Amino acid sequence: MKKLIVGVMGGGEGAPPEVCEMAYKLGGLIAKEGWVLLNGGRGVGVMEASARGAKEQGGLTVGILPDRNTELASPFIDIPVLTGMGDGRNFINILSSDIVVALPGRSGTISEIALALKNGKNVILLNFSLGNLFIEYQKAGIMILVSKPEEVIEEIKKLFF
């Protein structure tokens, strides 16, 4: 049986400590469910924190890296996927995820949210308000807003199990 792949997106450099703490907790909860954590693979911000949380709970992590080498990869990534595509790797992040969870970030994270919605993926925003930017998706129930990592897990279970 295929394992559920949860894409975790969010801020890289400069991500606030409270966002990284949420990402760390979320990564651990994903691993405890036996799901695979997929992220951008680098050793900063939400990517590093979520992968570390998953690894510390015995989870499997996949990192879709923008680079042609693993120099900037997080040590908590089990399977680094080198793309050499820069920001173009966001498309791979999204298409390879069964569901996308977005924590606060900037334009890269917003582009991943948009790609996910455009490609019919459900998106859970974890303590990340985008105002009315994607309101039609919220009304349709495709984009869900939550405030705690535990709520992410509850919403995923409602959608897939």
MOLINLIN-V520401 format. One line per field, one symbol per residue. ss: DSSP state (H for helix, E for strand, L for the rest). psi: psi as a letter, one per 40 degrees, with the letter a starting at -180 (. if undefined). burial: + if it has 16 or more other ideal C-beta (glycine too) atoms within 10 Angstrom, else -. A space follows every 10 residues. Layout:
BEGIN
ss->???
psi->???
burial->???
END
This chain:
BEGIN
ss->LLLLEEEEEL LLLLLLHHHH HHHHHHHHHH HHLLLEEEEL LELLHHHHHH HHHHHHLLLE EEEEELLLLL LLELLLLLEE EELLLHHHHH HHHHHHLLEE EEELLLHHHH HHHHHHHHLL LLEEEELLLL LLLLHHHHHL LLEEEELLHH HHHHHHHHHH L
psi->hhihhhhhia ibhehidddd dddddddddd ddeeihhhae eifibddddd dddddeeeih ihhgieieie deiieehdgh hhdfebeeed dddddeidih hhihaadddd ddddddddee iihhhhfhhe bedfddddde edhhhieidd ddddddddde .
burial->---+++++++ ++--+---++ -+++++++++ +-+-++++++ ++++++++++ +++++---++ +++++++--- --++-++--+ +++-----++ ++++--++++ +++++--+++ +++++++--- ++++++++-+ ---+--++-- --++-+--+- -++-++---- -
END
